[in-house]
Amino acid sequence: MKNPWLRYITLRVGLFIGFLALMLLLGFDPFFSAIIAAVVSLSISLIFFSKQREAVSEAIYRFTKNKTDKDSEAEDAAAK
């Protein structure tokens, strides 16, 4: 996958769904299963998905940098 957003979100949601399914199969209450799955998937993503988070952060930086550069060019042209 080329899009870092899509890759990171897919990993996070897949991890959550996997843990949720496991907890439900073990017979836990659905509400508590969702909470436990969210906490565990968040913890794992914070520990092991730093490379993917960094790629998403770089994509955000590039997007905002390009946007401000275009705005700056338009403002500079209007000021002349």
Secondary structure as UniProt FT lines:
FT   HELIX           4..25
FT   TURN            26..27
FT   HELIX           30..48
FT   HELIX           50..79
//
